[in-house]
Amino acid sequence: DREGPAADGAERVRKLLQLVALARRAGFPSVGPRAVRDAARRSELSVVVVAEDAAANARKRMHGLLVEPGIEVVECGTRSDLGRAVGRPEAVVVGIRDRGIGRRIVSEAQGTTE
């Protein structure tokens, strides 16, 4: 039986990673800290997904970089999970450039639906 908060959390992560994979298939991700930083500077990002097992320093730097332009940050899955979603062995951070997919990721992360 998959019931309770742990199952809900696992389902949320699965759905978020599916949305990240959808962004990859549509050609809208920026993968890796440098690509995300560059896309943020160009105001191209709607949301950034950071692996839950990313180093605390990396998470802090990413949050700090993205607060100013008001880009949402969602923590989800492991580096391996996030990497699989974008076709790489690992990914610590993925920026989503598509506004529609970005809104869906934020909505799913917050437990709401559009």
JOJOMO-V454147 format. One record per pair of residues at least 12 apart in sequence whose C-alpha atoms are under 10 Angstrom apart, sorted by the first residue. I is the first residue (numbers start at 1). J is the second residue. D is the distance in whole Angstrom. If there is no record, write none. Layout:
I&J&D, I&J&D
//
This chain:
8&111&10, 9&76&10, 9&109&10, 9&111&10, 10&77&9, 12&76&9, 12&77&10, 12&105&10, 12&108&7, 12&109&7, 12&110&9, 12&111&8, 13&75&9, 13&76&6, 13&77&6, 13&78&10, 13&81&9, 13&82&10, 13&108&9, 13&109&8, 14&76&9, 14&77&8, 14&81&9, 15&104&10, 15&105&8, 15&108&7, 15&109&9, 16&49&9, 16&74&9, 16&75&10, 16&76&7, 16&77&9, 16&82&10, 16&85&10, 16&104&9, 16&105&6, 16&106&9, 16&107&10, 16&108&7, 16&109&7, 17&49&9, 17&76&8, 17&77&8, 17&81&7, 17&82&7, 17&83&10, 17&84&9, 17&85&6, 17&86&9, 17&105&9, 18&82&10, 18&85&7, 18&86&10, 18&105&10, 19&85&9, 19&96&10, 19&101&7, 19&102&9, 19&104&8, 19&105&7, 19&108&9, 20&48&10, 20&49&8, 20&82&8, 20&83&10, 20&84&10, 20&85&6, 20&86&7, 20&94&8, 20&95&9, 20&96&8, 20&101&8, 20&102&9, 20&105&8, 21&82&9, 21&83&10, 21&84&8, 21&85&5, 21&86&6, 21&87&8, 22&85&8, 22&86&9, 22&101&8, 23&85&9, 23&86&8, 23&94&10, 23&95&10, 23&96&7, 23&97&8, 23&98&7, 23&100&10, 23&101&7, 23&102&9, 24&85&8, 24&86&6, 24&87&8, 24&94&10, 24&96&9, 25&85&10, 25&86&8, 25&87&10, 26&98&9, 26&101&10, 27&96&10, 27&97&9, 27&98&9, 28&44&10, 28&45&9, 28&94&10, 28&95&8, 28&96&6, 28&97&5, 28&98&6, 28&99&10, 28&101&9, 29&45&9, 29&48&9, 29&86&8, 29&93&10, 29&94&6, 29&95&5, 29&96&5, 29&97&6, 29&98&8, 30&44&10, 30&45&9, 30&48&9, 30&86&10, 30&93&8, 30&94&6, 30&95&5, 30&96&6, 30&97&7, 31&48&10, 31&49&10, 31&82&10, 31&83&9, 31&86&8, 31&88&9, 31&90&10, 31&91&7, 31&92&8, 31&93&6, 31&94&5, 31&95&6, 31&96&9, 32&50&10, 32&90&10, 32&91&6, 32&92&6, 32&93&5, 32&94&6, 32&95&8, 33&50&10, 33&58&9, 33&61&10, 33&62&8, 33&91&9, 33&92&8, 33&93&6, 33&94&8, 33&95&9, 34&93&10, 35&93&9, 35&94&9, 35&95&8, 36&48&8, 36&62&9, 36&65&10, 36&66&10, 36&93&7, 36&94&7, 36&95&5, 36&96&9, 36&97&10, 37&62&8, 37&65&7, 37&66&8, 37&95&9, 39&95&8, 39&96&9, 39&97&8, 40&65&8, 40&66&7, 40&68&10, 40&69&8, 40&70&10, 40&71&8, 40&95&8, 40&97&9, 41&65&9, 41&66&9, 41&69&9, 43&69&8, 43&70&10, 43&71&9, 43&97&9, 44&71&10, 44&95&9, 44&96&8, 44&97&6, 44&98&8, 44&99&9, 45&66&9, 45&69&9, 45&70&10, 45&71&7, 45&72&9, 45&94&10, 45&95&6, 45&96&6, 45&97&4, 45&98&7, 45&99&8, 45&102&8, 46&70&9, 46&71&6, 46&72&7, 46&73&9, 46&95&8, 46&96&6, 46&97&6, 46&98&7, 46&99&5, 46&100&9, 46&101&9, 46&102&5, 46&103&8, 46&105&10, 46&106&9, 47&66&9, 47&70&9, 47&71&6, 47&72&5, 47&73&6, 47&74&7, 47&94&9, 47&95&6, 47&96&5, 47&97&7, 47&98&9, 47&99&8, 47&101&9, 47&102&5, 47&103&8, 47&104&10, 47&105&8, 47&106&7, 48&62&9, 48&63&9, 48&66&8, 48&71&7, 48&72&6, 48&73&5, 48&74&6, 48&75&8, 48&93&7, 48&94&6, 48&95&4, 48&96&6, 48&97&9, 48&102&8, 48&105&9, 48&106&10, 49&72&9, 49&73&6, 49&74&5, 49&75&6, 49&76&7, 49&77&9, 49&82&8, 49&91&10, 49&92&8, 49&93&6, 49&94&5, 49&95&6, 49&96&8, 49&102&10, 49&105&9, 49&106&10, 50&62&8, 50&63&9, 50&73&7, 50&74&6, 50&75&5, 50&76&6, 50&77&8, 50&78&9, 50&79&8, 50&82&8, 50&91&8, 50&92&6, 50&93&4, 50&94&7, 50&95&9, 51&74&9, 51&75&6, 51&76&5, 51&77&5, 51&78&5, 51&79&5, 51&80&9, 51&81&8, 51&82&7, 51&83&9, 51&90&9, 51&91&7, 51&92&5, 51&93&6, 51&94&9, 52&74&9, 52&75&5, 52&76&5, 52&77&6, 52&78&6, 52&79&8, 52&81&10, 52&82&10, 52&92&8, 52&93&10, 53&75&9, 53&76&9, 53&77&8, 53&78&5, 53&79&7, 53&80&9, 53&92&8, 54&75&9, 54&77&10, 54&78&8, 54&79&7, 54&91&9, 54&92&6, 54&93&8, 55&92&9, 58&92&9, 58&93&9, 59&73&10, 59&75&9, 59&92&9, 59&93&9, 62&93&9, 71&95&10, 71&102&10, 72&95&10, 72&102&9, 72&103&9, 72&105&10, 72&106&7, 73&93&10, 73&94&10, 73&95&9, 73&105&10, 73&106&8, 73&109&10, 74&93&10, 74&94&10, 74&105&8, 74&106&7, 74&108&10, 74&109&7, 74&110&9, 75&93&9, 75&109&9, 76&93&10, 76&109&8, 77&92&10, 78&90&8, 78&91&8, 78&92&8, 79&91&5, 79&92&5, 79&93&8, 80&92&9, 82&94&8
//
